[in-house]
């Protein structure tokens, strides 16, 4: 039965991928944002730092964004940092309302790098924004954590309150920037944008204010801005969020599914009109995981707090119906992934779970080595999962737990892996790998 489900799922994804631009990985977690790589095949399962590594390219600076690919171009973002003195840091941190371990800079240069897909050579190194005295970031975060998006020959980059930018991918020229949209992130930028038609849409959920905004992709000007309407906690630390929206089709209309602190929202992406909102029912904040969607159901993690996985059936513009909740091992940073009727997710501390998605029933749960921030990838019939300790683990898909390989990458994996053609692209904190047989 499982083989039949996976076969039908693979046919669906392959046909869907064919309608996308050829040889493209346009956004974080793939063209649909669900973590599937339908255009990948014959991928390696086992490799070493010497075997099956076609190239490795050192990425200057620090950034946890995932790569995007179009044709022979691979784009990543990074931040060149100048650390602030202790005196500077103490003065500026007076505005911080929490007690998290933080990094604070005196200057940051936010950049987009274009690499040649065949060789790994850096073709363009474009400075997008340069800022003095930027907001601080959490030690587990970076100034370049949101992933860029490719659309119609343009690269769209977002760095939260630090600003947004657009680059012509053919010339490497900066087209526009926007630095007017501000919130207090407390822990740095985290939300990746989405591009829909001529709009670049992203979350701005700070401790001071919370809203969602759309920029015109042609000039970077604000088209619409919608304030979050749900009531939040008094503690400003419990109001922030770093999640990424997901575009889904419901009753032949597009909805923007948007997780935030304590609430899940849906918006009309064209106008920003709120369609509905759903309260988690328990504390959920500092959200990072992106929801996944299948067969009319949204699966999401509620973020930090009493973390749970929720399954919600969408009902057009009406309130969604809660189907089930799962509490054990729910992730706070890695996103879940749905393959057929199986929902997989790994907790930050390495509890790896498989549920029957239609019922919320646990099938298996295993303790893995290490800690996790990267989101899993489904490619060529396998799951690829990277740890902060620098291992890329490969698993069989199915109702039986089976670890196939533990591949050492040499440094931490914070970004999510990408698969296209016969190659894997894995960004570590040191650089980018192309791996293939």
C-alpha positions as CSV (number, residue, x, y, z in Angstrom):
1,X,0.0,0.0,0.0
2,X,2.8,2.4,0.9
3,X,4.6,1.7,-2.3
4,X,1.5,2.6,-4.3
5,X,1.1,5.9,-2.3
6,X,4.7,6.8,-2.9
7,X,4.4,5.9,-6.6
8,X,1.3,8.1,-7.0
9,X,3.0,10.9,-5.0
10,X,6.1,10.8,-7.1
11,X,4.0,11.0,-10.3
12,X,2.2,14.0,-8.9
13,X,5.4,15.8,-7.9
14,X,7.2,15.0,-11.2
15,X,4.3,16.3,-13.3
16,X,4.1,19.4,-11.1
17,X,7.8,20.0,-11.4
18,X,7.6,19.8,-15.2
19,X,5.3,22.9,-15.1
20,X,8.0,24.8,-13.2
21,X,11.0,26.4,-14.9
22,X,13.5,23.7,-15.9
23,X,16.4,23.1,-13.6
24,X,15.2,25.5,-10.9
25,X,15.0,25.5,-7.1
26,X,13.4,28.9,-6.6
27,X,12.8,29.2,-2.9
28,X,13.5,27.7,0.5
29,X,12.2,24.1,0.5
30,X,11.7,24.0,-3.2
31,X,9.3,25.4,-5.7
32,X,6.2,24.6,-3.6
33,X,7.9,25.3,-0.3
34,X,7.2,21.7,1.0
35,X,10.7,20.2,1.1
36,X,10.3,17.9,-1.9
37,X,12.8,17.6,-4.8
38,X,10.8,16.1,-7.7
39,X,13.4,16.9,-10.3
40,X,16.2,15.0,-8.5
41,X,17.2,11.4,-9.3
42,X,20.2,9.0,-8.8
43,X,21.4,10.9,-5.8
44,X,24.2,9.6,-3.6
45,X,23.4,8.1,-0.2
46,X,27.0,7.6,1.1
47,X,29.9,10.0,0.6
48,X,33.0,11.3,2.3
49,X,34.8,14.7,2.2
50,X,36.9,13.2,-0.6
51,X,34.6,10.9,-2.4
52,X,31.6,12.1,-4.5
53,X,32.3,15.7,-3.7
54,X,32.3,17.4,-7.1
55,X,33.3,20.8,-5.6
56,X,33.4,22.7,-2.4
57,X,33.2,26.5,-2.4
58,X,34.1,28.5,0.8
59,X,31.5,31.2,1.5
60,X,32.9,34.4,3.1
61,X,31.2,35.8,6.1
62,X,28.4,34.1,8.0
63,X,24.9,33.1,6.9
64,X,22.4,30.3,7.4
65,X,20.2,30.9,4.3
66,X,19.6,28.0,2.0
67,X,20.8,28.2,-1.7
68,X,18.4,28.8,-4.6
69,X,19.2,27.6,-8.1
70,X,18.3,28.6,-11.7
71,X,20.0,27.1,-14.7
72,X,23.8,27.4,-14.1
73,X,23.5,29.9,-11.2
74,X,23.4,29.2,-7.5
75,X,22.6,32.1,-5.2
76,X,23.2,32.4,-1.5
77,X,23.2,35.3,1.0
78,X,25.8,36.1,3.6
79,X,26.8,38.7,6.2
80,X,30.3,40.2,6.6
81,X,30.4,41.1,10.3
82,X,32.4,43.6,12.4
83,X,31.8,42.8,16.1
84,X,30.9,45.6,18.4
85,X,33.0,46.5,21.5
86,X,31.7,45.5,24.9
87,X,30.9,49.2,25.7
88,X,29.0,49.6,22.5
89,X,27.1,46.3,23.1
90,X,26.1,47.1,26.7
91,X,24.7,50.5,25.7
92,X,22.6,49.3,22.8
93,X,21.4,46.2,24.5
94,X,19.4,48.3,27.0
95,X,16.5,48.1,24.5
96,X,16.5,44.2,24.7
97,X,13.7,42.8,26.7
98,X,15.0,39.3,27.1
99,X,18.0,37.4,28.5
100,X,19.2,35.3,25.5
101,X,22.8,34.8,24.4
102,X,23.3,37.5,21.7
103,X,25.8,38.7,19.1
104,X,26.1,42.4,18.4
105,X,27.9,44.2,15.6
106,X,29.3,47.6,14.9
107,X,28.9,47.1,11.1
108,X,27.4,44.5,8.8
109,X,27.6,44.1,5.0
110,X,24.8,42.0,3.6
111,X,25.7,40.3,0.4
112,X,24.3,38.0,-2.4
113,X,26.8,35.6,-4.0
114,X,26.3,33.8,-7.3
115,X,28.2,30.6,-7.9
116,X,28.7,28.7,-11.1
117,X,26.8,25.4,-10.8
118,X,29.4,23.4,-12.7
119,X,32.5,24.6,-10.9
120,X,31.4,26.3,-7.7
121,X,33.3,29.4,-8.7
122,X,31.9,32.7,-7.3
123,X,30.7,34.7,-10.3
124,X,29.1,37.7,-8.5
125,X,29.6,39.1,-5.0
126,X,27.0,41.9,-4.7
127,X,26.7,44.1,-1.6
128,X,23.0,44.7,-1.0
129,X,23.0,46.6,2.2
130,X,25.6,48.1,4.6
131,X,24.6,49.1,8.1
132,X,26.2,50.5,11.1
133,X,25.0,49.5,14.6
134,X,22.5,46.8,13.4
135,X,20.1,45.0,15.8
136,X,21.6,42.2,17.7
137,X,21.1,38.5,16.8
138,X,20.8,35.3,18.8
139,X,24.0,33.2,18.9
140,X,22.1,30.4,17.1
141,X,21.0,32.9,14.4
142,X,22.8,34.9,11.7
143,X,22.2,38.3,10.0
144,X,21.6,36.3,6.7
145,X,19.3,33.5,7.8
146,X,16.2,34.2,5.6
147,X,16.7,32.5,2.2
148,X,16.4,34.4,-1.0
149,X,13.8,33.8,-3.7
150,X,14.3,33.6,-7.5
151,X,11.5,34.8,-9.9
152,X,11.5,36.0,-13.5
153,X,15.2,36.7,-13.7
154,X,15.4,38.5,-10.3
155,X,16.8,37.5,-6.9
156,X,14.7,38.8,-4.0
157,X,16.6,39.0,-0.6
158,X,15.2,39.9,2.8
159,X,17.0,40.5,6.1
160,X,14.1,41.4,8.3
161,X,14.3,44.9,9.9
162,X,17.7,45.4,8.2
163,X,16.0,45.7,4.8
164,X,15.2,44.0,1.5
165,X,16.8,44.0,-1.9
166,X,16.4,42.9,-5.5
167,X,19.2,41.8,-7.9
168,X,19.2,41.3,-11.7
169,X,20.5,37.7,-11.9
170,X,21.9,38.1,-15.4
171,X,24.0,41.2,-14.7
172,X,24.5,40.9,-10.9
173,X,23.3,44.6,-10.7
174,X,21.3,45.8,-7.7
175,X,17.9,47.0,-8.8
176,X,16.3,48.3,-5.6
177,X,16.5,48.3,-1.8
178,X,14.0,49.0,0.9
179,X,15.1,49.8,4.5
180,X,12.0,51.6,5.7
181,X,10.2,48.6,7.4
182,X,11.2,48.2,11.0
183,X,10.5,46.0,14.0
184,X,12.5,44.8,17.0
185,X,13.3,41.2,16.2
186,X,15.1,40.7,19.6
187,X,16.9,37.6,18.1
188,X,17.6,38.8,14.6
189,X,15.9,38.1,11.2
190,X,14.5,34.7,10.4
191,X,11.4,34.8,8.1
192,X,12.0,34.0,4.5
193,X,9.8,35.8,2.0
194,X,7.5,34.4,-0.7
195,X,7.0,35.9,-4.2
196,X,3.5,35.8,-5.6
197,X,2.8,37.4,-9.0
198,X,4.4,40.9,-8.7
199,X,4.5,40.9,-4.9
200,X,7.3,40.0,-2.4
201,X,5.5,39.1,0.9
202,X,7.1,38.6,4.3
203,X,6.4,38.5,8.0
204,X,7.5,41.3,10.5
205,X,6.7,39.9,13.9
206,X,8.8,41.7,16.5
207,X,8.4,42.2,20.2
208,X,7.1,45.8,19.6
209,X,4.8,45.4,16.6
210,X,3.5,42.5,14.4
211,X,2.3,42.7,10.8
212,X,2.7,41.2,7.3
213,X,3.7,43.3,4.3
214,X,3.9,43.1,0.5
215,X,6.4,45.0,-1.7
216,X,6.1,45.6,-5.4
217,X,8.7,43.4,-7.0
218,X,9.5,46.0,-9.6
219,X,10.5,48.9,-7.3
220,X,10.4,47.6,-3.7
221,X,7.6,50.0,-2.6
222,X,5.0,48.9,-0.1
223,X,1.8,47.7,-1.8
224,X,-0.1,46.5,1.3
225,X,0.6,46.1,5.1
226,X,-1.7,44.2,7.5
227,X,-1.5,44.3,11.2
228,X,-1.9,41.1,13.2
229,X,-5.3,41.1,14.7
230,X,-5.0,38.4,17.4
231,X,-4.6,39.3,21.0
232,X,-1.1,38.6,22.3
233,X,0.7,38.2,25.7
234,X,1.8,41.1,27.7
235,X,5.4,39.9,27.8
236,X,7.0,41.3,24.6
237,X,9.3,38.3,24.3
238,X,6.2,36.2,23.7
239,X,5.0,38.2,20.8
240,X,7.8,37.7,18.3
241,X,7.9,35.1,15.5
242,X,10.3,34.1,12.7
243,X,8.1,31.8,10.6
244,X,7.8,31.7,6.8
245,X,4.4,31.9,5.0
246,X,3.2,29.2,2.7
247,X,1.0,29.7,-0.5
248,X,-1.7,27.1,-0.9
249,X,-4.7,26.6,-3.2
250,X,-8.1,26.3,-1.4
251,X,-11.3,26.0,-3.4
252,X,-9.4,27.3,-6.5
253,X,-8.2,30.4,-4.7
254,X,-4.8,31.2,-3.3
255,X,-4.4,31.6,0.4
256,X,-1.3,32.8,2.2
257,X,-0.9,30.6,5.3
258,X,0.9,32.6,7.9
259,X,2.1,31.3,11.4
260,X,2.8,33.9,14.1
261,X,2.9,34.0,17.9
262,X,-0.2,32.2,19.4
263,X,-2.1,32.4,16.1
264,X,-2.2,30.9,12.6
265,X,-3.6,33.4,10.0
266,X,-4.7,33.2,6.3
267,X,-4.6,36.2,4.0
268,X,-5.5,37.1,0.5
269,X,-2.0,37.6,-1.0
270,X,-3.3,40.1,-3.5
271,X,-4.7,42.6,-1.0
272,X,-3.5,41.5,2.5
273,X,-7.1,41.0,3.6
274,X,-7.3,38.6,6.6
275,X,-9.4,35.6,5.7
276,X,-9.4,33.8,9.0
277,X,-7.3,33.2,12.1
278,X,-6.9,30.2,14.4
279,X,-5.7,30.4,18.0
280,X,-3.3,27.6,19.1
281,X,-5.0,27.4,22.5
282,X,-1.6,27.2,24.2
283,X,1.5,29.4,24.3
284,X,3.3,29.4,21.0
285,X,5.9,32.0,20.0
286,X,9.3,32.5,18.3
287,X,7.9,30.3,15.6
288,X,10.4,29.1,13.0
289,X,9.1,25.9,11.2
290,X,7.3,26.4,7.9
291,X,3.9,24.5,7.7
292,X,3.4,21.8,5.1
293,X,0.2,21.2,3.2
294,X,-1.4,18.1,1.6
295,X,-5.0,16.9,0.8
296,X,-6.5,20.1,2.1
297,X,-4.8,19.9,5.5
298,X,-2.2,22.2,7.1
299,X,0.4,20.6,9.5
300,X,2.3,23.1,11.6
301,X,4.4,23.4,14.8
302,X,3.3,26.0,17.3
303,X,6.8,27.1,18.0
304,X,8.4,27.7,21.4
305,X,6.4,27.2,24.6
306,X,4.4,24.0,25.0
307,X,5.2,22.9,21.4
308,X,2.7,20.8,19.5
309,X,2.1,19.6,16.0
310,X,-1.4,20.6,14.8
311,X,-3.4,19.2,11.8
312,X,-6.0,21.7,10.5
313,X,-8.4,21.0,7.6
314,X,-9.0,24.2,5.6
315,X,-12.6,25.3,5.0
316,X,-12.3,28.0,2.4
317,X,-12.4,31.4,4.1
318,X,-14.1,29.9,7.2
319,X,-12.3,28.8,10.4
320,X,-10.3,25.6,9.8
321,X,-11.3,22.4,11.5
322,X,-8.8,20.9,14.0
323,X,-8.2,17.2,13.2
324,X,-5.6,16.3,15.8
325,X,-2.7,17.4,18.0
326,X,0.6,15.7,18.8
327,X,2.8,16.8,21.7
328,X,5.8,14.5,21.9
329,X,9.0,15.5,20.0
330,X,7.5,18.5,18.1
331,X,10.1,20.7,16.5
332,X,10.8,24.4,17.4
333,X,13.2,25.1,14.5
334,X,13.2,22.4,11.8
335,X,10.1,22.2,9.6
336,X,8.1,19.0,9.2
337,X,7.8,17.1,5.9
338,X,4.8,15.2,4.4
339,X,5.4,12.2,2.1
340,X,2.1,10.5,1.1
341,X,0.2,9.9,4.3
342,X,3.4,10.0,6.5
343,X,4.4,13.1,8.4
344,X,8.0,13.3,9.5
345,X,9.6,15.8,11.9
346,X,12.7,16.1,14.1
347,X,12.9,18.0,17.3
348,X,15.7,20.5,18.0
349,X,17.3,17.9,20.3
350,X,17.1,15.0,17.9
351,X,13.9,13.1,18.5
352,X,12.9,11.9,15.0
353,X,9.2,11.0,14.6
354,X,6.9,9.5,11.9
355,X,3.1,9.9,12.2
356,X,0.2,8.7,10.0
357,X,-0.9,12.1,8.8
358,X,-4.6,11.3,8.3
359,X,-4.9,10.1,12.0
360,X,-2.1,11.7,13.9
361,X,-1.1,8.3,15.1
362,X,2.5,7.7,16.0
363,X,4.2,5.0,13.9
364,X,7.8,5.3,15.2
365,X,10.0,7.6,17.2
366,X,13.8,7.4,17.4
367,X,16.6,9.4,19.2
368,X,19.2,10.7,16.7
369,X,22.7,11.9,17.3
370,X,23.1,15.7,17.6
371,X,20.9,18.8,17.5
372,X,18.9,20.1,14.6
373,X,17.9,23.5,13.0
374,X,18.0,22.5,9.3
375,X,14.7,21.2,7.7
376,X,14.5,17.7,6.1
377,X,14.6,17.1,2.3
378,X,12.7,14.4,0.5
379,X,14.6,13.5,-2.7
380,X,15.0,10.4,-4.8
381,X,12.9,8.3,-2.4
382,X,15.0,9.2,0.7
383,X,15.0,11.8,3.5
384,X,18.1,13.9,4.0
385,X,18.5,15.5,7.4
386,X,21.5,17.7,8.6
387,X,22.6,18.3,12.2
388,X,24.3,21.2,13.9
389,X,27.2,18.7,14.6
390,X,27.8,18.5,10.9
391,X,26.3,15.1,9.9
392,X,24.0,14.6,6.9
393,X,21.9,11.6,7.7
394,X,20.0,9.7,5.0
395,X,16.8,7.6,5.8
396,X,14.5,5.3,4.0
397,X,10.9,6.5,3.6
398,X,8.3,4.2,5.1
399,X,6.6,2.9,8.2
400,X,9.8,1.2,9.3
401,X,12.6,3.3,10.7
402,X,15.8,2.8,8.6
403,X,18.9,4.9,8.8
404,X,20.9,4.3,5.6
405,X,24.0,6.6,6.1
406,X,25.7,9.1,8.4
407,X,27.8,11.4,6.3
408,X,30.3,13.8,7.9
409,X,30.4,17.3,6.5
410,X,33.1,18.8,8.7
411,X,31.1,21.7,10.1
412,X,27.6,22.6,11.3
413,X,24.6,22.4,9.0
414,X,22.1,25.2,9.7
415,X,20.7,25.7,6.2
416,X,18.4,23.2,4.5
417,X,19.8,20.9,1.8
418,X,18.8,21.2,-1.9
419,X,18.6,18.5,-4.6
420,X,18.4,19.2,-8.3
421,X,19.2,16.8,-11.2
422,X,21.7,14.2,-9.9
423,X,23.3,16.5,-7.3
424,X,22.9,17.5,-3.7
425,X,23.8,21.0,-2.6
426,X,24.6,21.3,1.1
427,X,25.5,24.5,2.8
428,X,27.5,24.2,6.0
429,X,28.8,27.1,8.1
430,X,32.1,26.9,6.2
431,X,30.8,26.8,2.6
432,X,28.7,25.1,-0.1
433,X,29.1,21.5,-1.3
434,X,28.0,19.9,-4.6
435,X,27.8,16.1,-4.0
436,X,26.9,13.5,-6.6
437,X,27.8,10.0,-7.8
